[in-house]
Structure formats: structure tokens, C-alpha cells
Amino acid sequence: MQIDLYTEITCPWCIVGHHRLDKVLAERFPHLAVDIRQHPVLLLPDAPADGLYIPDLLRSRYGITDPKLAFARPEGEARASGFDLDLGRQLWTYPTQAAHALILAAGRDTQHRLAVAITDAYFIGAKNIADAQVLADIAVDHGFERDQARAIARDPGQHRRVEQEAAKSAKAGVRSVPHFVFGGSIAINGGRSEAEMVAAIEMALAGRAS
């Protein structure tokens, strides 16, 4: 089954979605062959290279003065799926074009694992995933040579490719992330539960069999 997954590296719901998808596939569909294709979404395409301080961003954009209020729900949903997520560990958001460029350049069999690794490095490791060296350190475990990964991460042409693909995502109607399309037909988005993911996959499988 083809699974199209539209995500933004720095979106808390996307790390929850990544881990939930992997958990559902491993536990409920262990024999299902899947082809997970990652598509970029840019929530802050003009973020400065040195990042934005998330508490300031939450205050100015949403009027939230206590970041813990914004963090509580995705953290709780992560715990419900069996993994710890402390969003207070990473208080900076960075441009994601370089990270998405590496994900797009990855081989089909490693693309999803690389996307998960970069997202984990950002949220759990509190890494600056706009830094080409940080990205290269991750990418060497997913089919890249270090120099190759650094070159892709720093290439303005690769960044433009990401921006073009993100524009395609928006044109396709992707408005919130994570956005999943199962089997080319069943779409769900946002912080969906494991049960909702299971139901969507079963619907896609039923449609394929009919």
C-alpha cells in the first residue's frame, strides 16, 4: 500500500503522527507491504536561519503566554501511544528547507526512516535541524555520504525544490499536518488516534480489494 505523508519537521503533531503510524503498522498490519512517501509542508517558510523562540512565537501569533498550555495535548497524546515527548526540551523553531531537501533526496526505502530520525533529533535531541552538519550526522545512517548530505542541505537549488513541492502540497489541499493519504484514496489529517489510523487503512484495503 502506498501511504502519502505530508509533514513539517517542527510540528509537534507530526512527531506524534510518525510514531503512531509506525506503531499501528507494526502492531496491526505487520504483514502489509507499505511504500511511505514523504511530502514537505512549510509552516514557517521565512523563518530566520538562527531560528525563532517558540514562547515568543506562541505569544505573538496565538496569544498563548504559557507554552505548557500549547504543549500539553500533543505530549498527552504521545504518552497515550507509549512514548515520552517533552516539548519543553526544544524551544526554538528553525527553517526546514534543508531537512526536507535531504528527505526528498533519500532512497524510497529509507525516506520515511530518515524523516522520523530528523524529527526525533529536533524534538527529542533538541538539535538545530537547519544546520547542515547536524543533518549530515543523521543522514549517514540512512544511505548518504557525509559530504553528499552537507552539499544537499546547503544547496539553494534543493531548497527551491522543497518550496516547489510544498506549493504542490498546498495546491493539493493540504491545510493541516500531519496529513495522511492511504492507498491514494483515504485521507485523514491532524492529531488522529491509533484507532482512526487503523480504520483508514482498513478502508483503503477494502477499497483495493473491491
C-alpha positions in Angstrom: 0.0 0.0 0.0 1.2 3.5 -0.8 1.0 5.9 2.1 1.5 9.6 1.2 2.5 11.5 4.3 2.6 15.3 4.4 4.5 16.7 7.3 6.5 19.6 8.7 9.6 18.7 10.8 8.9 21.2 13.5 5.2 20.4 14.0 4.6 18.6 17.3 1.6 16.7 15.9 3.9 15.3 13.1 6.2 13.5 15.5 3.1 12.0 17.2 1.8 11.1 13.8 5.1 9.5 12.7 5.3 7.3 15.8 1.6 6.4 15.7 1.8 5.4 12.1 4.8 3.2 12.7 3.2 1.7 15.8 -0.1 0.9 14.0 1.7 -0.7 11.1 3.9 -2.8 13.3 1.2 -3.9 15.7 -2.0 -4.1 13.5 -0.6 -4.7 10.0 2.7 -6.5 10.4 2.4 -8.3 7.0 1.3 -5.3 5.0 3.9 -4.1 2.5 3.9 -0.3 2.6 5.5 2.4 0.5 5.6 5.6 2.6 6.2 8.7 0.6 7.1 11.9 2.4 5.9 15.3 1.1 7.1 18.6 2.5 4.9 21.2 4.1 6.4 24.5 5.1 4.6 26.1 8.1 7.2 28.9 8.5 8.9 29.2 5.1 10.6 32.5 6.1 11.9 31.5 9.5 15.4 33.1 10.0 18.5 30.9 9.9 19.1 31.3 13.6 15.6 30.3 14.5 12.6 31.7 16.3 12.0 31.4 20.0 8.8 29.3 20.4 7.4 31.1 23.5 7.6 34.4 21.7 6.1 32.9 18.6 3.2 31.4 20.6 2.6 34.8 22.3 2.7 36.9 19.2 0.7 34.6 16.9 -1.8 32.9 19.2 -1.8 35.0 22.4 -0.5 32.0 24.4 1.5 33.2 27.4 2.3 29.8 28.9 3.8 27.4 26.4 2.9 24.4 28.6 -0.7 25.0 27.6 0.2 24.5 24.0 2.4 21.6 24.7 0.0 19.6 27.0 -2.2 18.0 24.4 0.4 16.6 22.0 2.5 15.5 25.0 -0.5 13.7 26.3 -1.3 12.0 23.0 2.3 10.9 22.7 2.1 9.3 26.2 -1.1 7.6 25.1 0.8 5.9 22.3 3.6 4.8 24.6 6.4 7.3 24.1 7.6 10.3 26.1 7.6 13.7 24.5 8.7 16.8 26.4 8.2 19.7 24.1 9.9 22.0 26.6 13.3 20.5 25.5 13.2 22.3 22.2 12.2 25.9 22.5 13.4 27.0 19.0 11.9 26.5 15.6 14.2 26.6 12.6 13.9 26.7 8.8 13.2 23.3 7.5 14.1 23.5 3.8 17.5 21.8 4.3 15.9 18.9 6.2 13.2 18.4 3.7 15.7 18.5 0.9 17.5 15.6 2.4 14.3 13.7 2.9 13.3 14.3 -0.8 16.8 13.1 -1.9 16.6 9.9 0.1 16.0 6.5 -1.4 12.4 5.3 -1.3 13.3 2.5 1.2 14.9 5.0 3.6 13.0 8.2 3.2 10.5 7.6 6.0 13.1 6.4 8.4 15.2 9.5 7.7 12.2 11.8 8.2 11.5 10.2 11.6 15.1 10.4 12.6 15.3 14.1 11.7 12.1 14.8 13.5 13.3 12.9 16.6 16.6 14.8 16.5 14.7 18.1 16.5 12.2 17.3 19.3 13.9 14.7 21.5 17.5 15.7 20.9 16.8 19.4 20.7 19.0 19.7 17.6 19.2 22.6 15.2 17.9 20.8 12.1 18.7 23.7 9.9 22.4 23.0 10.5 24.0 21.1 7.6 26.4 19.3 9.9 23.6 18.1 12.2 21.7 16.8 9.2 24.8 15.1 7.8 25.3 13.3 11.1 21.8 11.9 10.9 21.8 11.2 7.2 25.0 9.0 7.2 22.9 6.3 8.9 20.3 6.5 6.1 22.2 6.0 2.9 24.1 9.2 2.4 27.8 10.1 2.4 28.5 12.9 4.8 29.8 15.3 2.2 26.9 14.5 -0.1 24.4 15.2 2.7 26.0 18.5 3.6 26.0 19.6 0.0 22.3 18.8 -0.4 21.4 20.6 2.8 23.3 23.7 1.7 22.2 23.8 -1.9 19.8 26.7 -2.7 18.5 24.7 -5.7 17.5 21.9 -3.4 15.7 24.4 -1.1 13.8 25.7 -4.1 12.8 22.2 -5.0 11.4 21.8 -1.5 9.5 25.1 -1.8 8.0 23.9 -5.1 6.9 20.6 -3.6 5.4 22.4 -0.6 3.5 24.6 -3.1 2.2 21.4 -4.7 1.1 20.1 -1.3 -0.9 23.3 -0.7 -2.4 23.1 -4.2 -3.5 19.5 -3.4 -5.5 20.8 -0.5 -3.2 20.0 2.4 -4.0 22.6 5.0 -3.0 20.9 8.3 -0.3 18.4 9.2 0.2 15.6 9.5 -1.9 14.7 6.5 -2.1 11.0 5.5 -3.4 9.5 2.3 -3.8 5.7 2.4 -3.9 3.8 -0.9 -4.4 7.0 -2.8 -8.0 7.4 -1.7 -8.5 7.6 2.1 -7.3 10.9 3.7 -7.1 11.9 7.3 -5.2 14.8 9.0 -4.3 16.3 12.3 -3.8 14.5 15.6 -5.7 11.3 14.8 -5.8 8.4 17.2 -4.4 5.0 16.5 -8.0 3.7 16.1 -8.7 6.3 13.4 -5.5 5.3 11.6 -6.4 1.7 11.7 -9.9 2.4 10.3 -8.5 4.5 7.5 -6.0 1.7 6.5 -8.8 -0.9 6.6 -11.0 1.3 4.4 -8.2 1.7 1.9 -7.6 -2.0 1.9 -11.3 -2.7 1.4 -11.4 -0.3 -1.5 -8.4 -2.0 -3.1 -10.0 -5.4 -2.7 -13.4 -4.4 -4.2 
